[in-house]
Amino acid sequence: MLLANILWNLTIVPSTDFSSLSLSNAFLNNLEQLGYIKMTPIQAQSLPHLLNKKDLIGKAKTGSGKTVAFGIALLSKIQPTDYSVQALVLCPTRELADQVSKEIRKLARHTSNIKLLTLCGGMPFGPQLSSLEHPPHIIVGTPGRLQEHLRKGSLKLNKVNTLVLDEADRMLDMGFLADITNIIEQTNNDRQTLLFSATFPDSIKQMSANIQASPIDVSVEDSHKSNIKQLFFDTPPSQRDNTLLAILNDYQPKSTVIFCNTKRSTQEVADMLRQQGHHALAIHGDLEQRERDQVLVRFANHSCAILVATDVAARGLDIDDLQAVINYEISRDPEVYIHRIGRTGRAGKKGLALNLCGPDDEHKISDIEAYQQINVELISSDTLQTQPTIPLTGSMTTLQIDGGRKQKIRPGDILGALTGETGIEGKYVGKINIFDRWSYVAVHNSQANRALKKLGAGKIKGKNFRIRKLR
């Protein structure tokens, strides 16, 4: 590492306010409106270098604020009058790509006419081809779908001046190295390359050496551990379902993610929980994109209380106030375990990690102890309260509107249609999510039927749309 890089890592950043950065007043005002006043550690350490157009390797986990960091960096260089792809963000999954796109769109509100396009598999190819006829300024996508567009000649990347590889370790784990290499070869050699990864195996170091020029190293230590209470329950294999039900009954988390190691067990656990009266949804690789979108929207807007997920499917999951993470099956990798439990206990809040441990998990527990330098004490599952069973359900109901961005629907249009004359009170309306062809709005359970009738009988932007309640 260069001496300058070493000195930077040893230097205390003089200011953590976004106002200390060389950004326009309009940009800073938008950040303030979004609630971004103080920079997170990854932002404070990386943004001065990013805005100085340096290549960078950032070691940071989900929830650290890295998306805002690279989003600010790439937007600071966009020329709105140049209708070509100027920034490219590669993500391992569709869910993470969607999350990154939404964040960048919010950051770009201060500048009009900036076009961002999300290119992921599992979505119709035709509409993407139509959108690429007028090239966007920014593309966020997954390697496989980007490769398809490159092969068809529908995508040109020769003017890309900022390339971001987000969660690069997962992309390599998923076998995307060849695709990534080919994509990078299509970009501008003078580009700025930003590589973010939660872990740094040798494969990441080799990738950096091949695609970056004298990158700055920035590493942010995981801060979740001290905020998260970790409990390990001794669970015989035959009692795993009963222990899970007892944990939910005893702790009553309003919002929890349950992790499984396989798609099959993920679906089986979700089915079992629903049979017991809990409102649980599963997310795994066998779901179609629309189904995956619906599951994540319903969980994020509190229409369901429990999400059962595999690691890959939950990549990029960013839920406010996630009260607990439950490991139905312990991960084989202690770093993945840390990544799982790091989804709770964010922003200084307390989190809860509840783990089911069988006889075959002894070596996994030992790895977790060594990785975190902690001592794990197994708790007997007999200490859990099992009666009476209290089903966990969401406080909101999700309504689907068969119209989205393509029909130029905005959140304000939906809110106005719900709360207009003789409508429901705004306090009963929750999150509104707009996709290309569908929109979703969360309404308090007590007002769901009234809201359904209101939208069904009225119009949005002067048009009638099909409305239905997701169950």
N, C-alpha and C positions, 0 to 999 in steps of 0.2 A: 504493500500500500504506500502511496506517496506520502511524504511528510505533511503536506498540506491537509490531506484527508485525516491523518492521525491527529493533527492539531485541532481540526474542526470537531472531531469526536470528543476531544477533551475540553472543548470550550463551552461555557454556559451561554446559551442563546440569550442575547440582551433583552429581547422583547418577544412575548408570545401573542401579541395582538396582531390580528390580520392587517390593521391599519399601518403597521410597520413595513409592510411589503410594498413594492413598487407596482401598485395596481391603480387603475383609474378610479375616480370618485364613484362613478356609476357601478363599477364592479364591487367596490367596498360597501356601498349602500345596499346592494343586493345581498351580499354576505351578511350584513347586519340584519336585514329583514328575515333572512333564513335562520337567524339565531347564532351565526358563527362570529363570535367576538374573539375568544381565546383559541389559539391553535393547540391541537393535541401534540404530544411529543413527536410523532412521525411527521406532522405538518411543520412544526417549528424547525426540525432538523433538516427536512428535505426541501422545503419550498424555496429558500434562498438559492440553493443550487439549481433547482428545477427552473426557476425564472431566469437564471443565468445560462440556461440551455445546456447544462451539463448532463451527461449520462449518469444514471443512478441505479444502484441496487438497494432495494429497501426490504428489510426483514421485518414484517409486521403481520399480525393476525387480523382476522375479520373483526370489525368494530373499532379499529385503531384510528380511522379517519383517513386512510390512504387514498380512497376514491376522491375525496375532496381535494387532496393534495395534487394528484395527477390531473384531476379535472380542471383545477385552476391553471395549472401549467400549460395544458394543451389549448385551453380557451384563450390564454393570453397571446397566443401566436396566430390564431385564426384570422384570416383575411376574408370578411364576408362577401366581398365583391368577386373573389376568385372561386368560381364554382367547380371545385375539384376536391378530391378526398385529401385533406391536409392532416388529419389525425386518425389513427387506427388503434383500437383497444381490443386485445385478444383475451377472451375469458374461457374457462373450461366448461361451463354449463350455461344453458339458456337462462336459468334463474338468475345467475350472477350477472349475465349480460343485460338482462332486463333491469336489474337493480342499478347497475352502473349507468345505464342510459337515462333512467329517471333522475339520478343525482346530477348528471352533467346537464340535463335539460333545465333543472332548477338553477344551477350555477350560471347558465347562459341567458337567464331572463333579462339581464341588463343590456343585451345586444340583440337587436332584431335581425331577422332573416338568416339566422344560423340554422342549418338543416342537419339533423342527426338521424341516422338510419341504423336500426338493429337488424343484423343478419344472422339468424340462427336456424339450425335444422329443426325439423318437426313443424315448420310453418310452410304455407303454400309458396312455391317458387315463383309463380307468375307475378303476384303483386310486388315481390322484391325486384324482379326484372324491370317492371314499370317504374318503380321508384328510382332505380339506378340510371334511367334514361336522362334524368337531371341529377348529376352527381351530388351527393351530400358533402358537407364540410367534414363531418365526423362519422366514422363507422365504428360500432361496437358489435362484436360478433364472436362466434365460435369457429375454431379452425376448420372443421369439416365443411360447413356451409360456405365459408369464404373460399375454400379450395374449389368448390363446385362453380362458383361465379368466376373465378380466375380461369378455370378450364374452358368455360363457355365464352370468355372474353367480355363478359358483362361488367367486370370490375377492373378499374385501373388504379394502381397504387403508386405510380411513379412520382407523384407530388407529395407523398406523405412526409411531413417534417417532424411528426411526433409519433412514436410507436410505443405502446404500453402493453406489457405482458403481465396481466393480473392473475395472481395465484398460479404462477408458472410451475410450481412443484406439482400441482394437481394436473395440469395439462400434460406434463411429462408422464405422470403416473397413469394417465388415461391413454397413453400411446400416441400423442399428437406431435411428437418430435419432427417427423418427416413433413407433416403438413405445415407446422410452424416455420420450419427451415425454408420451405418453398415460398411461403407467404412473404417472409422477410426478404427473400431474394428479389421480390417484385417492388420493393420500396426504395426510396431515395437513399443513396449511400451517405448523404450528409445529414441524415435524420438524427433527432435526439431519441435515444432508446432508454426506456424506463422499465425496470424489471422488479416486480414485487412478488415476494414469496414468503409463506409462513415458515418454511424450513429451507435449509441450504445444503442439500446433498451434493455430491461431486458432480452430478449431471447438471445442476444449476450453475455451478462454478464454470463448468466447461461451456455451457451455453453463453454465459456472460462473456467469456473470453473470445467467443466467436462472433458476437453481434454488437459488443459495446466498445467504446473507446475511452480508456482511463476513467472508468465509472467511480463515482463517489459511493462509499459504503455507509449506509445508515441502518442501524439496528435498534429496534425498540423492544426492550424486555417486556414479557407478558406481565400485565398488571392485574389479571383477573384472579389469580390464585388466592390472594389475601381477602378478596371480597366474597369468596365462594366457600360455603360450608359443604364439605364432601363426606358423605356417609356411605358405608359399604355393608350391605346386608347379606349374611350367610344364607344362601338359597339353594336347597336341593333342586336338581334339574326338574323333577316331577312337580315341584311347587312354584315354579317360576311365575306362572300366570296368577296364582293365588297371592304371591308376594307382591306382584305389581298392583293388583287390585287393592291390597291392604295399604300399600304406600299411598295410592291415590286417595283412598278413604281417610287415611290418617292425616296427610299433609294438605289435602284439598287445594292444590295449586290452581289458580284461575287460568293460567296459561303455561303449558308445558310441552316440551319436545321429548319424545321417547325414541332413542336410537337403537336400531337393530343392524346386524352385520350383513343381512341378505334381503333381497327383494321379497322372497317367499315369507320369511318370518315377519317382515314389516307388514305385509297384507294380513297375515294370520293374526297378529296382535291387534291391529285396528279392527278387524272383524270381531274378535273376541270382546274387545272393549265396547263396541256398539251393542253386542248381544247383552251386555251387562248394564246397558242404559246410558253409558257415557257417550258424549258427542265427540267422536274421534275420526280423523281422516288420515289416509296413508298417502305418502308421496315416494315414488320410486321410479326407476327407469322405464317401466312398462307402460306408464301413463302417456297418453297423447298430450301435446302441448297445451291444448285448451283445458284439459282436465287438470294439468299441473298448475296452470294459471289460477283456475278456480280454487284449487286446494289452498294455495299460498295466500290468495286474496282473503278467503274465508277465515283462515287462521290468523292472519295479520289484523283483520278488522274485528276480531273477537266474536265471529259467528260460530266458531267451534273452540273448544277448550284444549284439545289434545291433538298434536300432530305426531304421527309415527313415521319415521324417516330413515332412509339409508344415508350414509355419509355423502355420497356423490350428489344425491337428489337435494340434500339440504345445503349444498355449497352455495354461499351467497345469501343465505337466509338471514334477514336482518329484522328482528321483531322487537318492538319497544316493550319493556316491562315483562320479559320472559321470566317467570318466577322460578321455574325449575327445569332442570334437564335430568332425564332418567335414562340410564344405560341399561336397557333390558338385556343386552349382550355387550360385554366389555370389548372394546376395540383391541385388536392385536398389536397396535402401535401406540405407545404412550403419547406421542405427539398428537395423534388423531384424538386421543382421549382429552388432551388439553384443549384442542380445538373445539371439541364437542361442548365441554362444560363452559368454555369461554363465551358461549352465547347467552348465559345468564350472568348476573352480577356486573352489568355494564354501567358506565357513567357514574361510578361511585356507589351504586346501589348494592345491596346484599343479594347474593344468589345462592341457589341450592342445587347440589349435584347428588343424585341418589342412584346407587349402583347395586345391581343384582349380581352376586358372585357365587359361582358354583365350584365344585372341586377341581374342575378342569381350568379354572381361571387363576390358579396360584401363580403361575409364571407371569401372567399379565399384571397381576397385582404387584409382584416384585419389581417389574419394569416401571410401573407407575411410581412406586416408592423411590426407586433409584433416580428416576427422571426429575421428580419434584423434591427429593430429599425430605420425605415425610415418612411417618410410620402409620400404616393402615391397621385399624382395629375392626375386625368383623363384628357386626351387630346381629344378634339373633332375630330372625324375622318374626319370632313369637312375640316380640315387644310391640308389634304394630297393632293398631286398633282395626278390627275387621267388621264390626257391627255398630250401628246400622249402615248399610251402603247408601251413599249420597251421590247420585249421578252428577258428573261434571258436564255442564252444558255452557254454550256461549251466551252472552248477554245480548247479542245482536243477531239480526237476520240479514242475509245478503240477497239483494234483488239484482237480477241480471237484465240489462237493457241491450237489445239486439241492434246496437249502433255504437260507433266509437269515433276514433280520430278521422277515419275515412269519411264519416258523415259530419265532421267538424264539430262534434259534441265536446263541450268543455265541462269541468266540474261545476262551474257556476250555473250552467244551463240545467243540470240535474237538480242542484240545490234549489234553484228558483222554481222548478216544476213541482218540487215536493212542498216547499214552504210558502208558495204563493197564496192567493186568496183561498180561504177555507182549508189551507194546507196544514201540515203538522209543524210543530215548533222546531226550530233549528237545533235545539239542544238534543233532540232525538235522532239526529242524522250523524252518522259516523264517517268513516273513510270512504272516499270516492276514488275508484281506479278506472282509468280510461285506457283501453287497448285499441288496436287498429279497427276491429269490427265489433267489439263488445265493450260494455261498460258495467261496472259493478258499484253498488252503493249499499252501505251498511245502515240499517235502521234498527232502533231499539225494538226488542221483541214485542213490547206492548203496543207499538205503532205499526208493526209490519203489515198487517192486513189492510189497514187504512192507507198506508203508503202505496201498497200494491194497487189498490183501487184508484188512488189519486193519479198515479202515473199511467195506469191503463186507460183511464177515461180522458186524460188530458193529452197535451202535446209537448214535445221537447224541440225547441228551435222551429216551431211551426209544423212539425211532422209527428205522425203516430209511429211508435216503435213497439215491438212485442216486448212485454215485461213478464218475467216469471220469477218465482221464489226458488232459490236453491235449497235443497234439503239434504 
